[in-house]
Amino acid sequence: MRKRVEIKAIYDQDLEQVLMNLGILDKLIAGEINCAVCDCSVGLDNLGSIFPSGNDIRVSCDSDKCIRIVTTKGVASCNG
Ligand SMILES: [Zn+2]
């Protein structure tokens, strides 16, 4: 629950600006990005987390399972 609140707080601030800076906002809106864990389509409505993977930026959907897997892998740098 706490993680969801943090993510919503990020969204309320300037998530779209962050996504634009990362170059993935357009792709998210177009539905071209999939969850790195379960491979479902991720958009702004179900964006769970953002994390770097090599030179790429990957995202997960907002399912508790996917967020937990991403964060327990130690790639939760988007939490600040
Ligand atoms: Zn997922």
PDB file of the backbone (N, CA, C, O) and the ligand in Angstrom, with CONECT records:
HET     ZN  A 101       1
ATOM      1  N   MET A   1       0.824  -1.198   0.000  1.00  0.00           N
ATOM      2  CA  MET A   1       0.000   0.000   0.000  1.00  0.00           C
ATOM      3  C   MET A   1       0.863   1.255   0.000  1.00  0.00           C
ATOM      4  O   MET A   1       0.571   2.227  -0.697  1.00  0.00           O
ATOM      5  N   ARG A   2       1.933   1.219   0.794  1.00  0.00           N
ATOM      6  CA  ARG A   2       2.775   2.403   0.863  1.00  0.00           C
ATOM      7  C   ARG A   2       3.360   2.739  -0.511  1.00  0.00           C
ATOM      8  O   ARG A   2       3.439   3.905  -0.897  1.00  0.00           O
ATOM      9  N   LYS A   3       3.773   1.684  -1.250  1.00  0.00           N
ATOM     10  CA  LYS A   3       4.375   1.925  -2.557  1.00  0.00           C
ATOM     11  C   LYS A   3       3.356   2.578  -3.494  1.00  0.00           C
ATOM     12  O   LYS A   3       3.703   3.487  -4.249  1.00  0.00           O
ATOM     13  N   ARG A   4       2.126   2.128  -3.450  1.00  0.00           N
ATOM     14  CA  ARG A   4       1.113   2.719  -4.308  1.00  0.00           C
ATOM     15  C   ARG A   4       0.982   4.208  -4.020  1.00  0.00           C
ATOM     16  O   ARG A   4       0.857   5.020  -4.937  1.00  0.00           O
ATOM     17  N   VAL A   5       1.011   4.553  -2.749  1.00  0.00           N
ATOM     18  CA  VAL A   5       0.870   5.961  -2.395  1.00  0.00           C
ATOM     19  C   VAL A   5       2.034   6.762  -2.971  1.00  0.00           C
ATOM     20  O   VAL A   5       1.839   7.849  -3.516  1.00  0.00           O
ATOM     21  N   GLU A   6       3.244   6.218  -2.847  1.00  0.00           N
ATOM     22  CA  GLU A   6       4.407   6.919  -3.387  1.00  0.00           C
ATOM     23  C   GLU A   6       4.256   7.134  -4.888  1.00  0.00           C
ATOM     24  O   GLU A   6       4.526   8.218  -5.405  1.00  0.00           O
ATOM     25  N   ILE A   7       3.820   6.085  -5.576  1.00  0.00           N
ATOM     26  CA  ILE A   7       3.695   6.187  -7.029  1.00  0.00           C
ATOM     27  C   ILE A   7       2.643   7.229  -7.384  1.00  0.00           C
ATOM     28  O   ILE A   7       2.838   8.018  -8.309  1.00  0.00           O
ATOM     29  N   LYS A   8       1.551   7.238  -6.668  1.00  0.00           N
ATOM     30  CA  LYS A   8       0.520   8.235  -6.945  1.00  0.00           C
ATOM     31  C   LYS A   8       1.056   9.646  -6.670  1.00  0.00           C
ATOM     32  O   LYS A   8       0.721  10.602  -7.369  1.00  0.00           O
ATOM     33  N   ALA A   9       1.888   9.747  -5.647  1.00  0.00           N
ATOM     34  CA  ALA A   9       2.465  11.057  -5.345  1.00  0.00           C
ATOM     35  C   ALA A   9       3.346  11.525  -6.496  1.00  0.00           C
ATOM     36  O   ALA A   9       3.324  12.696  -6.874  1.00  0.00           O
ATOM     37  N   ILE A  10       4.121  10.595  -7.047  1.00  0.00           N
ATOM     38  CA  ILE A  10       4.953  10.944  -8.197  1.00  0.00           C
ATOM     39  C   ILE A  10       4.057  11.391  -9.348  1.00  0.00           C
ATOM     40  O   ILE A  10       4.333  12.387 -10.017  1.00  0.00           O
ATOM     41  N   TYR A  11       2.993  10.647  -9.563  1.00  0.00           N
ATOM     42  CA  TYR A  11       2.099  10.977 -10.667  1.00  0.00           C
ATOM     43  C   TYR A  11       1.517  12.373 -10.485  1.00  0.00           C
ATOM     44  O   TYR A  11       1.419  13.146 -11.438  1.00  0.00           O
ATOM     45  N   ASP A  12       1.133  12.684  -9.254  1.00  0.00           N
ATOM     46  CA  ASP A  12       0.540  13.990  -9.006  1.00  0.00           C
ATOM     47  C   ASP A  12       1.531  15.113  -9.280  1.00  0.00           C
ATOM     48  O   ASP A  12       1.142  16.205  -9.696  1.00  0.00           O
ATOM     49  N   GLN A  13       2.796  14.846  -9.048  1.00  0.00           N
ATOM     50  CA  GLN A  13       3.786  15.884  -9.300  1.00  0.00           C
ATOM     51  C   GLN A  13       3.972  16.080 -10.801  1.00  0.00           C
ATOM     52  O   GLN A  13       3.281  16.900 -11.407  1.00  0.00           O
ATOM     53  N   ASP A  14       4.862  15.365 -11.384  1.00  0.00           N
ATOM     54  CA  ASP A  14       5.133  15.601 -12.796  1.00  0.00           C
ATOM     55  C   ASP A  14       5.599  14.320 -13.488  1.00  0.00           C
ATOM     56  O   ASP A  14       6.619  14.300 -14.177  1.00  0.00           O
ATOM     57  N   LEU A  15       4.840  13.274 -13.288  1.00  0.00           N
ATOM     58  CA  LEU A  15       5.226  12.008 -13.899  1.00  0.00           C
ATOM     59  C   LEU A  15       5.310  12.140 -15.413  1.00  0.00           C
ATOM     60  O   LEU A  15       6.227  11.611 -16.041  1.00  0.00           O
ATOM     61  N   GLU A  16       4.347  12.848 -15.994  1.00  0.00           N
ATOM     62  CA  GLU A  16       4.355  12.960 -17.448  1.00  0.00           C
ATOM     63  C   GLU A  16       5.605  13.679 -17.923  1.00  0.00           C
ATOM     64  O   GLU A  16       6.161  13.346 -18.970  1.00  0.00           O
ATOM     65  N   GLN A  17       6.049  14.670 -17.149  1.00  0.00           N
ATOM     66  CA  GLN A  17       7.289  15.366 -17.507  1.00  0.00           C
ATOM     67  C   GLN A  17       8.470  14.409 -17.427  1.00  0.00           C
ATOM     68  O   GLN A  17       9.343  14.403 -18.296  1.00  0.00           O
ATOM     69  N   VAL A  18       8.485  13.603 -16.374  1.00  0.00           N
ATOM     70  CA  VAL A  18       9.570  12.631 -16.221  1.00  0.00           C
ATOM     71  C   VAL A  18       9.565  11.649 -17.387  1.00  0.00           C
ATOM     72  O   VAL A  18      10.608  11.340 -17.962  1.00  0.00           O
ATOM     73  N   LEU A  19       8.379  11.169 -17.721  1.00  0.00           N
ATOM     74  CA  LEU A  19       8.271  10.205 -18.814  1.00  0.00           C
ATOM     75  C   LEU A  19       8.709  10.831 -20.135  1.00  0.00           C
ATOM     76  O   LEU A  19       9.324  10.178 -20.979  1.00  0.00           O
ATOM     77  N   MET A  20       8.381  12.102 -20.291  1.00  0.00           N
ATOM     78  CA  MET A  20       8.788  12.785 -21.516  1.00  0.00           C
ATOM     79  C   MET A  20      10.307  12.902 -21.570  1.00  0.00           C
ATOM     80  O   MET A  20      10.919  12.689 -22.616  1.00  0.00           O
ATOM     81  N   ASN A  21      10.909  13.245 -20.428  1.00  0.00           N
ATOM     82  CA  ASN A  21      12.367  13.353 -20.375  1.00  0.00           C
ATOM     83  C   ASN A  21      13.031  12.019 -20.687  1.00  0.00           C
ATOM     84  O   ASN A  21      14.105  11.968 -21.287  1.00  0.00           O
ATOM     85  N   LEU A  22      12.374  10.941 -20.271  1.00  0.00           N
ATOM     86  CA  LEU A  22      12.920   9.613 -20.515  1.00  0.00           C
ATOM     87  C   LEU A  22      12.648   9.154 -21.940  1.00  0.00           C
ATOM     88  O   LEU A  22      13.221   8.168 -22.403  1.00  0.00           O
ATOM     89  N   GLY A  23      11.772   9.874 -22.630  1.00  0.00           N
ATOM     90  CA  GLY A  23      11.474   9.544 -24.014  1.00  0.00           C
ATOM     91  C   GLY A  23      10.480   8.421 -24.186  1.00  0.00           C
ATOM     92  O   GLY A  23      10.417   7.808 -25.252  1.00  0.00           O
ATOM     93  N   ILE A  24       9.685   8.132 -23.135  1.00  0.00           N
ATOM     94  CA  ILE A  24       8.748   7.019 -23.244  1.00  0.00           C
ATOM     95  C   ILE A  24       7.298   7.447 -23.100  1.00  0.00           C
ATOM     96  O   ILE A  24       6.399   6.607 -23.126  1.00  0.00           O
ATOM     97  N   LEU A  25       7.060   8.748 -22.948  1.00  0.00           N
ATOM     98  CA  LEU A  25       5.681   9.198 -22.765  1.00  0.00           C
ATOM     99  C   LEU A  25       4.841   8.874 -23.998  1.00  0.00           C
ATOM    100  O   LEU A  25       3.735   8.349 -23.877  1.00  0.00           O
ATOM    101  N   ASP A  26       5.361   9.183 -25.171  1.00  0.00           N
ATOM    102  CA  ASP A  26       4.611   8.918 -26.392  1.00  0.00           C
ATOM    103  C   ASP A  26       4.312   7.432 -26.547  1.00  0.00           C
ATOM    104  O   ASP A  26       3.221   7.037 -26.958  1.00  0.00           O
ATOM    105  N   LYS A  27       5.306   6.622 -26.209  1.00  0.00           N
ATOM    106  CA  LYS A  27       5.116   5.175 -26.352  1.00  0.00           C
ATOM    107  C   LYS A  27       4.077   4.660 -25.369  1.00  0.00           C
ATOM    108  O   LYS A  27       3.269   3.792 -25.698  1.00  0.00           O
ATOM    109  N   LEU A  28       4.109   5.205 -24.160  1.00  0.00           N
ATOM    110  CA  LEU A  28       3.121   4.785 -23.175  1.00  0.00           C
ATOM    111  C   LEU A  28       1.709   5.141 -23.645  1.00  0.00           C
ATOM    112  O   LEU A  28       0.787   4.331 -23.553  1.00  0.00           O
ATOM    113  N   ILE A  29       1.561   6.362 -24.146  1.00  0.00           N
ATOM    114  CA  ILE A  29       0.248   6.798 -24.605  1.00  0.00           C
ATOM    115  C   ILE A  29      -0.208   5.941 -25.783  1.00  0.00           C
ATOM    116  O   ILE A  29      -1.393   5.632 -25.915  1.00  0.00           O
ATOM    117  N   ALA A  30       0.738   5.563 -26.632  1.00  0.00           N
ATOM    118  CA  ALA A  30       0.407   4.756 -27.804  1.00  0.00           C
ATOM    119  C   ALA A  30       0.243   3.284 -27.464  1.00  0.00           C
ATOM    120  O   ALA A  30      -0.134   2.489 -28.325  1.00  0.00           O
ATOM    121  N   GLY A  31       0.524   2.908 -26.208  1.00  0.00           N
ATOM    122  CA  GLY A  31       0.388   1.509 -25.814  1.00  0.00           C
ATOM    123  C   GLY A  31       1.479   0.628 -26.382  1.00  0.00           C
ATOM    124  O   GLY A  31       1.266  -0.561 -26.615  1.00  0.00           O
ATOM    125  N   GLU A  32       2.646   1.206 -26.605  1.00  0.00           N
ATOM    126  CA  GLU A  32       3.729   0.449 -27.239  1.00  0.00           C
ATOM    127  C   GLU A  32       4.720  -0.129 -26.232  1.00  0.00           C
ATOM    128  O   GLU A  32       5.716  -0.739 -26.621  1.00  0.00           O
ATOM    129  N   ILE A  33       4.456   0.058 -24.959  1.00  0.00           N
ATOM    130  CA  ILE A  33       5.389  -0.437 -23.951  1.00  0.00           C
ATOM    131  C   ILE A  33       4.699  -1.523 -23.125  1.00  0.00           C
ATOM    132  O   ILE A  33       3.549  -1.378 -22.713  1.00  0.00           O
ATOM    133  N   ASN A  34       5.424  -2.602 -22.898  1.00  0.00           N
ATOM    134  CA  ASN A  34       4.874  -3.708 -22.125  1.00  0.00           C
ATOM    135  C   ASN A  34       5.544  -3.811 -20.767  1.00  0.00           C
ATOM    136  O   ASN A  34       6.687  -3.393 -20.583  1.00  0.00           O
ATOM    137  N   CYS A  35       4.812  -4.372 -19.827  1.00  0.00           N
ATOM    138  CA  CYS A  35       5.359  -4.622 -18.503  1.00  0.00           C
ATOM    139  C   CYS A  35       6.572  -5.536 -18.610  1.00  0.00           C
ATOM    140  O   CYS A  35       6.532  -6.554 -19.301  1.00  0.00           O
ATOM    141  N   ALA A  36       7.651  -5.168 -17.923  1.00  0.00           N
ATOM    142  CA  ALA A  36       8.877  -5.956 -17.987  1.00  0.00           C
ATOM    143  C   ALA A  36       8.714  -7.301 -17.287  1.00  0.00           C
ATOM    144  O   ALA A  36       9.525  -8.206 -17.487  1.00  0.00           O
ATOM    145  N   VAL A  37       7.673  -7.438 -16.469  1.00  0.00           N
ATOM    146  CA  VAL A  37       7.492  -8.671 -15.709  1.00  0.00           C
ATOM    147  C   VAL A  37       6.467  -9.576 -16.383  1.00  0.00           C
ATOM    148  O   VAL A  37       6.779 -10.713 -16.737  1.00  0.00           O
ATOM    149  N   CYS A  38       5.244  -9.077 -16.563  1.00  0.00           N
ATOM    150  CA  CYS A  38       4.179  -9.952 -17.069  1.00  0.00           C
ATOM    151  C   CYS A  38       3.876  -9.699 -18.540  1.00  0.00           C
ATOM    152  O   CYS A  38       3.069 -10.412 -19.137  1.00  0.00           O
ATOM    153  N   ASP A  39       4.523  -8.680 -19.136  1.00  0.00           N
ATOM    154  CA  ASP A  39       4.428  -8.428 -20.569  1.00  0.00           C
ATOM    155  C   ASP A  39       3.053  -7.917 -21.011  1.00  0.00           C
ATOM    156  O   ASP A  39       2.746  -7.940 -22.203  1.00  0.00           O
ATOM    157  N   CYS A  40       2.241  -7.465 -20.088  1.00  0.00           N
ATOM    158  CA  CYS A  40       0.979  -6.867 -20.497  1.00  0.00           C
ATOM    159  C   CYS A  40       1.246  -5.441 -20.982  1.00  0.00           C
ATOM    160  O   CYS A  40       2.296  -4.867 -20.694  1.00  0.00           O
ATOM    161  N   SER A  41       0.308  -4.888 -21.706  1.00  0.00           N
ATOM    162  CA  SER A  41       0.474  -3.537 -22.224  1.00  0.00           C
ATOM    163  C   SER A  41       0.351  -2.532 -21.083  1.00  0.00           C
ATOM    164  O   SER A  41      -0.583  -2.602 -20.284  1.00  0.00           O
ATOM    165  N   VAL A  42       1.292  -1.603 -21.012  1.00  0.00           N
ATOM    166  CA  VAL A  42       1.298  -0.610 -19.944  1.00  0.00           C
ATOM    167  C   VAL A  42       1.057   0.777 -20.525  1.00  0.00           C
ATOM    168  O   VAL A  42       1.740   1.198 -21.459  1.00  0.00           O
ATOM    169  N   GLY A  43       0.092   1.474 -19.970  1.00  0.00           N
ATOM    170  CA  GLY A  43      -0.171   2.855 -20.348  1.00  0.00           C
ATOM    171  C   GLY A  43      -0.130   3.733 -19.115  1.00  0.00           C
ATOM    172  O   GLY A  43       0.265   3.282 -18.040  1.00  0.00           O
ATOM    173  N   LEU A  44      -0.535   4.976 -19.263  1.00  0.00           N
ATOM    174  CA  LEU A  44      -0.509   5.882 -18.115  1.00  0.00           C
ATOM    175  C   LEU A  44      -1.447   5.407 -17.013  1.00  0.00           C
ATOM    176  O   LEU A  44      -1.208   5.670 -15.834  1.00  0.00           O
ATOM    177  N   ASP A  45      -2.513   4.710 -17.392  1.00  0.00           N
ATOM    178  CA  ASP A  45      -3.500   4.289 -16.406  1.00  0.00           C
ATOM    179  C   ASP A  45      -2.996   3.192 -15.479  1.00  0.00           C
ATOM    180  O   ASP A  45      -3.411   3.111 -14.322  1.00  0.00           O
ATOM    181  N   ASN A  46      -2.105   2.351 -15.983  1.00  0.00           N
ATOM    182  CA  ASN A  46      -1.690   1.204 -15.162  1.00  0.00           C
ATOM    183  C   ASN A  46      -0.182   1.145 -15.007  1.00  0.00           C
ATOM    184  O   ASN A  46       0.388   0.077 -14.783  1.00  0.00           O
ATOM    185  N   LEU A  47       0.463   2.302 -15.126  1.00  0.00           N
ATOM    186  CA  LEU A  47       1.915   2.351 -14.933  1.00  0.00           C
ATOM    187  C   LEU A  47       2.243   2.116 -13.464  1.00  0.00           C
ATOM    188  O   LEU A  47       1.765   2.839 -12.590  1.00  0.00           O
ATOM    189  N   GLY A  48       3.053   1.112 -13.202  1.00  0.00           N
ATOM    190  CA  GLY A  48       3.363   0.785 -11.819  1.00  0.00           C
ATOM    191  C   GLY A  48       4.706   1.324 -11.379  1.00  0.00           C
ATOM    192  O   GLY A  48       4.809   1.906 -10.299  1.00  0.00           O
ATOM    193  N   SER A  49       5.739   1.146 -12.187  1.00  0.00           N
ATOM    194  CA  SER A  49       7.051   1.621 -11.802  1.00  0.00           C
ATOM    195  C   SER A  49       7.912   1.797 -13.047  1.00  0.00           C
ATOM    196  O   SER A  49       7.634   1.230 -14.104  1.00  0.00           O
ATOM    197  N   ILE A  50       8.952   2.588 -12.896  1.00  0.00           N
ATOM    198  CA  ILE A  50       9.893   2.864 -13.979  1.00  0.00           C
ATOM    199  C   ILE A  50      11.280   2.532 -13.466  1.00  0.00           C
ATOM    200  O   ILE A  50      11.625   2.882 -12.337  1.00  0.00           O
ATOM    201  N   PHE A  51      12.073   1.868 -14.276  1.00  0.00           N
ATOM    202  CA  PHE A  51      13.423   1.548 -13.808  1.00  0.00           C
ATOM    203  C   PHE A  51      14.362   1.391 -14.995  1.00  0.00           C
ATOM    204  O   PHE A  51      13.940   1.012 -16.087  1.00  0.00           O
ATOM    205  N   PRO A  52      15.623   1.682 -14.774  1.00  0.00           N
ATOM    206  CA  PRO A  52      16.599   1.544 -15.849  1.00  0.00           C
ATOM    207  C   PRO A  52      17.014   0.096 -16.034  1.00  0.00           C
ATOM    208  O   PRO A  52      17.112  -0.669 -15.073  1.00  0.00           O
ATOM    209  N   SER A  53      17.257  -0.268 -17.291  1.00  0.00           N
ATOM    210  CA  SER A  53      17.768  -1.600 -17.587  1.00  0.00           C
ATOM    211  C   SER A  53      18.808  -1.448 -18.680  1.00  0.00           C
ATOM    212  O   SER A  53      18.457  -1.349 -19.856  1.00  0.00           O
ATOM    213  N   GLY A  54      20.068  -1.427 -18.318  1.00  0.00           N
ATOM    214  CA  GLY A  54      21.107  -1.128 -19.286  1.00  0.00           C
ATOM    215  C   GLY A  54      20.933   0.292 -19.781  1.00  0.00           C
ATOM    216  O   GLY A  54      20.868   1.235 -18.992  1.00  0.00           O
ATOM    217  N   ASN A  55      20.859   0.437 -21.090  1.00  0.00           N
ATOM    218  CA  ASN A  55      20.650   1.755 -21.675  1.00  0.00           C
ATOM    219  C   ASN A  55      19.169   2.041 -21.881  1.00  0.00           C
ATOM    220  O   ASN A  55      18.799   3.089 -22.410  1.00  0.00           O
ATOM    221  N   ASP A  56      18.340   1.122 -21.468  1.00  0.00           N
ATOM    222  CA  ASP A  56      16.903   1.244 -21.685  1.00  0.00           C
ATOM    223  C   ASP A  56      16.191   1.691 -20.425  1.00  0.00           C
ATOM    224  O   ASP A  56      16.714   1.572 -19.317  1.00  0.00           O
ATOM    225  N   ILE A  57      14.989   2.208 -20.616  1.00  0.00           N
ATOM    226  CA  ILE A  57      14.090   2.433 -19.508  1.00  0.00           C
ATOM    227  C   ILE A  57      12.970   1.419 -19.622  1.00  0.00           C
ATOM    228  O   ILE A  57      12.302   1.327 -20.652  1.00  0.00           O
ATOM    229  N   ARG A  58      12.772   0.670 -18.572  1.00  0.00           N
ATOM    230  CA  ARG A  58      11.707  -0.326 -18.581  1.00  0.00           C
ATOM    231  C   ARG A  58      10.623   0.107 -17.604  1.00  0.00           C
ATOM    232  O   ARG A  58      10.865   0.914 -16.707  1.00  0.00           O
ATOM    233  N   VAL A  59       9.447  -0.432 -17.787  1.00  0.00           N
ATOM    234  CA  VAL A  59       8.359  -0.122 -16.876  1.00  0.00           C
ATOM    235  C   VAL A  59       7.698  -1.417 -16.438  1.00  0.00           C
ATOM    236  O   VAL A  59       7.841  -2.455 -17.084  1.00  0.00           O
ATOM    237  N   SER A  60       6.976  -1.339 -15.336  1.00  0.00           N
ATOM    238  CA  SER A  60       6.112  -2.455 -14.961  1.00  0.00           C
ATOM    239  C   SER A  60       4.690  -1.927 -14.852  1.00  0.00           C
ATOM    240  O   SER A  60       4.465  -0.727 -14.698  1.00  0.00           O
ATOM    241  N   CYS A  61       3.741  -2.844 -14.934  1.00  0.00           N
ATOM    242  CA  CYS A  61       2.352  -2.463 -14.735  1.00  0.00           C
ATOM    243  C   CYS A  61       2.110  -2.247 -13.238  1.00  0.00           C
ATOM    244  O   CYS A  61       3.037  -2.367 -12.437  1.00  0.00           O
ATOM    245  N   ASP A  62       0.894  -1.934 -12.867  1.00  0.00           N
ATOM    246  CA  ASP A  62       0.627  -1.565 -11.478  1.00  0.00           C
ATOM    247  C   ASP A  62       0.150  -2.748 -10.638  1.00  0.00           C
ATOM    248  O   ASP A  62      -0.384  -2.553  -9.546  1.00  0.00           O
ATOM    249  N   SER A  63       0.335  -3.956 -11.128  1.00  0.00           N
ATOM    250  CA  SER A  63      -0.038  -5.096 -10.293  1.00  0.00           C
ATOM    251  C   SER A  63       0.956  -5.234  -9.144  1.00  0.00           C
ATOM    252  O   SER A  63       2.156  -5.016  -9.310  1.00  0.00           O
ATOM    253  N   ASP A  64       0.434  -5.600  -7.982  1.00  0.00           N
ATOM    254  CA  ASP A  64       1.295  -5.711  -6.805  1.00  0.00           C
ATOM    255  C   ASP A  64       2.448  -6.673  -7.059  1.00  0.00           C
ATOM    256  O   ASP A  64       3.569  -6.449  -6.605  1.00  0.00           O
ATOM    257  N   LYS A  65       2.159  -7.749  -7.793  1.00  0.00           N
ATOM    258  CA  LYS A  65       3.167  -8.759  -8.035  1.00  0.00           C
ATOM    259  C   LYS A  65       4.322  -8.176  -8.850  1.00  0.00           C
ATOM    260  O   LYS A  65       5.492  -8.370  -8.520  1.00  0.00           O
ATOM    261  N   CYS A  66       3.977  -7.469  -9.905  1.00  0.00           N
ATOM    262  CA  CYS A  66       5.016  -6.944 -10.789  1.00  0.00           C
ATOM    263  C   CYS A  66       5.836  -5.872 -10.080  1.00  0.00           C
ATOM    264  O   CYS A  66       7.061  -5.845 -10.198  1.00  0.00           O
ATOM    265  N   ILE A  67       5.172  -4.997  -9.351  1.00  0.00           N
ATOM    266  CA  ILE A  67       5.899  -3.941  -8.640  1.00  0.00           C
ATOM    267  C   ILE A  67       6.834  -4.569  -7.612  1.00  0.00           C
ATOM    268  O   ILE A  67       7.965  -4.121  -7.427  1.00  0.00           O
ATOM    269  N   ARG A  68       6.344  -5.614  -6.949  1.00  0.00           N
ATOM    270  CA  ARG A  68       7.183  -6.238  -5.923  1.00  0.00           C
ATOM    271  C   ARG A  68       8.411  -6.876  -6.556  1.00  0.00           C
ATOM    272  O   ARG A  68       9.519  -6.756  -6.034  1.00  0.00           O
ATOM    273  N   ILE A  69       8.215  -7.544  -7.665  1.00  0.00           N
ATOM    274  CA  ILE A  69       9.352  -8.192  -8.331  1.00  0.00           C
ATOM    275  C   ILE A  69      10.365  -7.137  -8.759  1.00  0.00           C
ATOM    276  O   ILE A  69      11.568  -7.316  -8.570  1.00  0.00           O
ATOM    277  N   VAL A  70       9.889  -6.051  -9.329  1.00  0.00           N
ATOM    278  CA  VAL A  70      10.799  -4.994  -9.783  1.00  0.00           C
ATOM    279  C   VAL A  70      11.547  -4.388  -8.607  1.00  0.00           C
ATOM    280  O   VAL A  70      12.763  -4.210  -8.664  1.00  0.00           O
ATOM    281  N   THR A  71      10.829  -4.073  -7.552  1.00  0.00           N
ATOM    282  CA  THR A  71      11.471  -3.379  -6.432  1.00  0.00           C
ATOM    283  C   THR A  71      12.404  -4.306  -5.658  1.00  0.00           C
ATOM    284  O   THR A  71      13.412  -3.846  -5.121  1.00  0.00           O
ATOM    285  N   THR A  72      12.099  -5.580  -5.588  1.00  0.00           N
ATOM    286  CA  THR A  72      12.973  -6.488  -4.847  1.00  0.00           C
ATOM    287  C   THR A  72      14.191  -6.886  -5.658  1.00  0.00           C
ATOM    288  O   THR A  72      15.116  -7.503  -5.129  1.00  0.00           O
ATOM    289  N   LYS A  73      14.199  -6.538  -6.944  1.00  0.00           N
ATOM    290  CA  LYS A  73      15.392  -6.774  -7.742  1.00  0.00           C
ATOM    291  C   LYS A  73      16.414  -5.659  -7.536  1.00  0.00           C
ATOM    292  O   LYS A  73      17.513  -5.718  -8.086  1.00  0.00           O
ATOM    293  N   GLY A  74      16.065  -4.658  -6.760  1.00  0.00           N
ATOM    294  CA  GLY A  74      16.995  -3.579  -6.493  1.00  0.00           C
ATOM    295  C   GLY A  74      17.070  -2.564  -7.613  1.00  0.00           C
ATOM    296  O   GLY A  74      18.089  -1.893  -7.776  1.00  0.00           O
ATOM    297  N   VAL A  75      16.015  -2.444  -8.380  1.00  0.00           N
ATOM    298  CA  VAL A  75      16.003  -1.490  -9.482  1.00  0.00           C
ATOM    299  C   VAL A  75      14.977  -0.400  -9.212  1.00  0.00           C
ATOM    300  O   VAL A  75      14.391   0.158 -10.140  1.00  0.00           O
ATOM    301  N   ALA A  76      14.768  -0.105  -7.946  1.00  0.00           N
ATOM    302  CA  ALA A  76      13.735   0.856  -7.576  1.00  0.00           C
ATOM    303  C   ALA A  76      14.292   2.272  -7.508  1.00  0.00           C
ATOM    304  O   ALA A  76      13.915   3.052  -6.632  1.00  0.00           O
ATOM    305  N   SER A  77      15.172   2.598  -8.416  1.00  0.00           N
ATOM    306  CA  SER A  77      15.817   3.900  -8.333  1.00  0.00           C
ATOM    307  C   SER A  77      14.839   5.041  -8.535  1.00  0.00           C
ATOM    308  O   SER A  77      15.124   6.180  -8.164  1.00  0.00           O
ATOM    309  N   CYS A  78      13.683   4.742  -9.122  1.00  0.00           N
ATOM    310  CA  CYS A  78      12.732   5.817  -9.359  1.00  0.00           C
ATOM    311  C   CYS A  78      12.060   6.254  -8.050  1.00  0.00           C
ATOM    312  O   CYS A  78      11.329   7.244  -8.023  1.00  0.00           O
ATOM    313  N   ASN A  79      12.312   5.511  -6.972  1.00  0.00           N
ATOM    314  CA  ASN A  79      11.753   5.929  -5.689  1.00  0.00           C
ATOM    315  C   ASN A  79      12.560   7.066  -5.061  1.00  0.00           C
ATOM    316  O   ASN A  79      12.157   7.638  -4.049  1.00  0.00           O
ATOM    317  N   GLY A  80      13.663   7.374  -5.649  1.00  0.00           N
ATOM    318  CA  GLY A  80      14.469   8.471  -5.120  1.00  0.00           C
ATOM    319  C   GLY A  80      15.272   7.969  -3.978  1.00  0.00           C
ATOM    320  O   GLY A  80      16.030   8.729  -3.375  1.00  0.00           O
TER     321      GLY A  80
HETATM  322 ZN    ZN A 101       2.982  -6.622 -14.989  1.00  0.00          ZN2+
END
